Amino acid sequence: MIRRLGTALLALAILSAPAAAQSDTDDEVVEAASEHSSGRDPDPDYVRPFVLELVFLLAGTVWYWVDRDKNAVDWDFDSWTQRFDRSAFRYDNNAFSVNWTFHPLSGSAYYGFARANDLHPGWSFTYAFLTSFAWEWLLEFKERVSINDQIATPVGGMVLGEFFYKVSRFLHVNATTRARRAAAWSLGLGVQANEAIDGHRPTQAERDALHARFHLGYGGALLSAGGERAGLHTVDFEGRIVEMPGWHEPRELRRAFGNANVTRLRARATRGPGGGGFELDGDTIVTGLHVQSLDESGGGSALVGAALGYSYRRVDYEDFSDAVGAVHLPGFALDTMLRRPSAELRFLFRAHPDFASADATLAYDAWALDHPDARAKTILEREGYFYGWGATTWAELELELGPVELGMRASFSRWLSDEGLDRSQEVVTDDVEVESRRVSMSSWARVQLPRSVHLELRYDELRRWDWVGGYGERGRLRRVGLSVGVTR
């Protein structure tokens, strides 16, 4: 079905650009059944990442017992044999930043140890999951195993880790000058160190297989939330790396891939008199089918596959605050592109089931006021957020007209709380149901200037709805900003 859909999308592109179907430069359709498509054959080392993961766990064990007075607050058991009871698996009640930044970043390190040693993404995910499980089940044997950590750490870690790994690979294969080698040994240390140990020198084929684009910008924005209007400083980053020979080059291609070949990451930090925030969004297409038909006069391409994602948002302004952490579980991915000599149109779509947490403080406070004797979820009482399951879908459209790029993006998420697995379920008297929805919309106009400089005008809007036991609250945030940056 996926192959038929991908072929149909390619056919639409070819029909809209007949010249591309009559390519004079490359008539041969390239079949790429290889799983890696990285320009070189991998040489995985399974022992080295195992040793690194073990060292990490041993260091963690030392810290855990040296700082036992602080960690003892979370101890639930007297004996390790209690680990074999089903009630040992519960959601924890840690701070939001611990669960949704520290754990996914730790997972990215576990995953990165393996990927830097040429392991396949599937094996790297296995290393990350088992390391996380060993930490939870063995190292922290006096605590309940956190279900949320066992999901967010390896899945979020894979999304972040794959992007960091490909950045390291990109720096490694392009370390042709002293400055680039310095960047490879700092920002891309994992890959650079392992390749140096193995005595590997990058080849031109490896360079040709990696297609990267990065944006970094700084500017100002006007915030509007409730009755508040305030100025903000903004820093934006966006990166996309594709590891496929011939990607969007003038040639015909048809290939299956399964090496997490397409990955993207976006980040935004804001700060001003009224507060600030940080947002992070990652997306990795793990496996799929890519087809393209391109020549100098235009054409098109289509990619259909399965993707993973990770999202984090923590903003706190005077009249608006929000906290969302989500791992987007394996879902549908579609990337299409139509090209003309003076224009390029790109459309992206994702649909994921989710495991997520969202802030519901205001709605919970309203509910708690009318239920003073009730004991709700401990995570909701202590930290103001909940764990739940749901779905996210988003779509993005970009039009590039020479030096001008116009784009818009819209996403919708809905999550319902999971009951019956609270860390202190035995004392919960009212396991109240929670529902959260988020809608975000963005539009931008970007102009490329000389020396890879760009100027961007951007509008963002975020809407949130939360219900706790039928008590609802909503909010809206709007930002209009102007920034200047560089594009690579």
N, C-alpha and C positions, 0 to 999 in steps of 0.2 A: 504493500500500500504506500509506504514512504517513497519507494522508488518511483511508482506511478505518479504520485503527487509532485515529486521533484521534477520528473520529466515533463509533466504538464506545465509547471511554472516556467521551465526553460523554454518550452514551445511557445508560450505567450511572449516571452522576451524575444525570441527569434522572429515570430510573426510581426512584432512591432518594429523590428529592425532587420529587414530582409538582407541588407548588405552583410550582416554578421554571419548569415548562414552560408555565404559564398566566400569564405575566407580564402585569400590567395596566399597568406603567409604561413598558415598551419592547418592543412586540411585534415590531418590525422587526429582522431579523438583519442586522448590519452586515458588509458585505464589505470587507476592507481589502487590496486587491491591491497597494497602494503598498509599495515596498521599504523606505521609511524610517520611516513611521509615527511621526514625532517631533514632530508638531504644527507643522512648518514645512517649506518646501522648501529643501533644501541648496543652497549656492552654492560648490562646491569651487574652491579655488585650488591648482593643481598646481605652480605655480612656487615659491611661498613655502616649502613643505616641502622642495623640492629644494635650494633655497639653504641652508636650515638644515642639512640632511643634509651638504651639501658643506662648510659651515663646520665642522661636527663632525669630518669626515674630515680637513680641513686642520689643525685643532688637534691631532688624533691623530697626524698625520704629524710635526708639530713635536715633540711629546712623544717619539715613537718614536725620532727621531734625536738629540734632546738627551740622552735616557737610553739611548743605544745600547750603552754598556758593560754595562748590566744586561740589555737585550733581546738582545744578541748571544749570550747563553747558549743561546737557543732557535733560533739560525740553523742551517738545514740546507743551504742552497744558496749557491753563489757567483754564480749568474746567474739573472736573471728568466726566461730561456727554459726553465728546468727546470720552470716552473709547468705546462707543457703535457704533462708526463708523468703517467700515471695514478697512479704511486707518490707524487705530490705531495699526494694526498688521503688523510689518515690521522687517527686519533684522537690528540688531544694528551695530554700528561701534566701538565697544570696542576693547581694546588691545587683542592680540591673547591669552596671558596667562590668562587674565580674563575669556574669553569665554571658553577656553578649559582645564583649570586646576581648577580655582576657582569654576566655576559653577558645573562641575561633582563632585568635592569633596564635595561641599555643598549638592548636590543631594545624595551622599553616606551617609551623616549624616541624612538627612530626611528619607531615606530608612532604615538606620540602627536603628533609633529610633523605628520604627515599628517592624523590624525583631527581635530586642533584646527582644521584648515583645511577641514573639511567633506568630506573624502574618504571614500569608501565603505570599509568594513573590508577588502574584497578589495584595493583599491588601496593602502590603508595597509599591509597585510601585504607587498605587493610592494615598497613603499618600504623597509620594515624588512629584508626579505630581501636586496635589492640593496645596501643600505648595509652590511649585515653581510658580504656577499660581497665588496664592494669593499675593506673593511677587511682581510679575510683574503687575498684573491687579489692585490690591488694594493699596499696599504699595507705589509703584512707579506710582501713578495715573497721575502724570504730564508728564510721559514719554510714548512713544509708547511701546506696548508689544513686546518684542523681540521673534520672532519666533524661532530663533536659540537656545535661552535659554530654551524654552519650550520643545525642543527635547533633547538637550545635557544634561540638568540638570537631568531629571528623568531617561533617558536611560543609560547615562554614570554613573549616581549615582547608578543605580541598579547593573550594572556590578561590579563596585568597592565596593559598599556596601555589596554585597553578599559575596565577598571574605573576606572583613574585618569582617563581621559577623561570617563566618565559622571559621576564625582564632580565634575569641573571644570564639566561642563554643568549639573549640579544646583545647584552654587554660583552659577554665572552667572545662571541664570534666576530664582533666588530671592534675588538681591542687591538687596533692597528697602530695607534699612536700612544705616546706616554700618558696623555690626559685620559684617553679611553681605557688604558690598562689600569690607571688609578681608579677609575669608576668601576671597572670590573672587579677589582680586588676589594672594593668597599661595598658598593650597592649590590654587587653580584657575587659576593664572597663564596657562597655555598657551591655554586657551579664552578667558579674559577678555581677554587682550591681542589675540588675533586678532579677536575680535568688536568690540573697541574700534576697531581699525584699520579694520574694514569698516563701522563706524558702525551696527552692528546692536543693536537694543533687544529684549530678550526679550518674548514675548507670553504672554498667559494660556494659550493653547493649548499652548505649549511647557511651561509649568509643569504643566498637567494631564496631559501625556503622560508625565512622569517620576514614578515611584513608587519611593521609597527608604525603606529601613529600616536603621538602624545600631545596633549594640550595642557598648558599651565598658565593660569591667569590670576591677576590681582585687580581688585576694583572696589567700588562702593555700591551700596544698595539702599533703597528706601523701604523700610519695613512698615506694614500696616496690619495690625492685629487687634481686633476689638476697637477700642478707642485710642489705641497707642499708635503713634507714628515716630519712627526713630531711624537714624542713620546707622549703617553697618559697614564694617570692613569685610571683604570677602576674598577668600582664596579658593580657587577651583583647580581640580586636576581631572583629566580624563585620559585613559590609555586603552588602546586596543592592539592586541598582538595576534596574528594569524600565522600558523606554522604549516604552510602548504606550498610546495613548488608550483609556480605558475598562477598563484592567486590573483585574479582580476588583471592578468596580463593578456595581451592580444593572442589568444589561442583557445582551442576547444578542449574542455576537460570533462571527464565524468569519473567520479571516484567515491568510494566509501572510505570513511575514516573513523578511528576509534581511539585517538591519542590525545583527547582534550585539545584539539587543534585550534580552537577559537576562544579567546578569553578577553574580557573587558573589565575595567574597574573605573569607578567615578568616586570622587570625594569632594566635599565642600566644607569649609570651616568659615564661620561668621562670628564677628564680635563687634559690640558697640555699647553705648551707654545703657541701653535697655536690656542687655544680656547677650547671649550667643548660643552657638550650637555646632554640631558636627554631624555630617551625613556621609554614609559610605554605601556603595552599591556595587556588587560584583556579579558577573555572569560568565559561565563557562559552558560551551557546547562540547559535551564529552564525546558523542558519537553521532554519526549521521551520514547523509549523502549530499555531495556537492556536485553541481553541474554548471558549466558556463560555456557560452559561445560568444567570443569577443574578437574583433579585429580593429584596425585603426579607425573605421567608420562608426563603431559602436557595437551594440549587442546587449547581452544581459547575462545574469547568473542567478542561481537559486540554491539555497542550502536549507535542508530539512533535517532536523535531528532532535536529540534529547539533551536538555540542558539542566544545570544546577545553578542556584543563585544564593546570594547572601545579601541582606539589607540591614543597615543600622542607622537609626536616627535618634539624636538626643538634642532637643532644642529647648531653651528656657528663656522666654522673654516676659516682660511685665504682664501682658494680657494674654499670653499664649505659651503653652508648654506641651511637649509631646516626647514620648519615648517609645520606640518600636525596634524590636530585633526579630529577624525572621530568617530561617533557612528555607529556600525554595527548593523543594524536593524534585526528583527527576520529572521534568515536564516537557511540553512541546516547544520547539524552537523553529522559527522560520526567518531567514534572512534573504532578501531579494535585492537585486540591483539592476537598473536599466541605464544604459549609457548612450549618449550622443556626443559628437565632437565638442560641443560647447556646454553640455549639461550632464549631470548624473543624479539619478533619483534612487534613494535607498529606503527600504521599508523593512522594519524588524517587528517581530511579534513573539511574545512568550505567554505561556499559560502553565502555572505550577500549582500543585498542592503544597501547603505550607505547614511547618511547625513554627510557632511564633509566640512572642510576648508583646503586650501593648499596655501602655499606661492607661489606667481607668480611675485615677485618684478622685476626680471631681464627682463622677457618678457614684463611686463607692462611698464617699463622704456623705452624699445625699441619702443613700440607702442606709448607712450606719446610723444616721441621725434618728431614723424612724425604727431602728432595730438595735437599741442600746445593749440588750442582753444577749444578742446573737454572737456566736464565734464563727467567723467566716474563714476562708482560706488564709493561712498564715502569710503567704507571699503577698496577698492583697492587703492585709492589715499592716504588715511591716514595711513593704516596699511600694505598694500602690499599683502593681501590675499583676498580670495573670499569665498562665501558660494555656495555649490552645492550638487548635487545628483549623485550617481553612484553606484559602486559595488566593493567589495573586495573578492578575493578568495585566500585561502592559504592551503598548504599541508605540512605535517611534517612526516618524517620517522625516527624511532629510532631502533637501534639494540643493545641489551645488551648481551654481551658475558662474563659471570662471572663478574669480576671487571671492564671490559672495556665497555664503551658505545659510540657508533658512531651514529651521527645524522645529518640530513640536513632538511632545511626548505626553502620554496620558497613562495612568495606572490606577487600578482598583484592587483593593484587598479587603477581605472579610474573614474574621477569625472568631470562633466560638470556644469558650473555656472548656477544659477537661476536668471532670470532677472525679473524686474518689481516690486520688493519689497524692494528697497533700502530705508534706513531711510530717505534720502533726495531725493526721487524719482522725486519730482517736479522740481528739478534743474538739473537732469541728462540729458545731451544732447546726449550722446552716451553710451548706456548701453551695452558695449562691451562684447562679449562672451569670456569665459575663459575655458580652458581645462587643466587638470593636470593628469599625470600618474606617478605611482611609482612602481618600481620592486625591491624587496629585496630578497637576497639569503644569507643563513648562513649554515655553516657546522662546526661540532665540534667533537672532540675526548676527552672523559673524562675517567680518570682512578681513581678508588676508592682505596684509601690507608687505612692503619689501622686508628682506632679511628675516623671513619666517615669523614676523610679528602679526598678531591679529587683534582686532577690536571687536568686542561683543556687547550687544544689548540683549538683556534677558528678562523674562517675566516668569515668576514661579508662584503657584498657588497650591496650598495644602488645606484639605478639609478633614476633620475627624468627627466621628460619632461614637459614643460609648454608652452602653447600657449595663447596669448592674441590678439584677433582680427587678427589671422593669423601670428603674430610675435612669433617665437619660441626660447626657450633656453633649454639647457640640462646640466646635470652635473652627475658626478659619484664619489662615495666615497668608498674606500676599507680600511679594517682594518684586521690586523693579530695580535692576542694577545695570551698571556699565563697567566693563573691565577691559584691561589690556593684557595681552599675554604673548606667549610664543608657541609655535606649532612645529613639531618635528615630524 
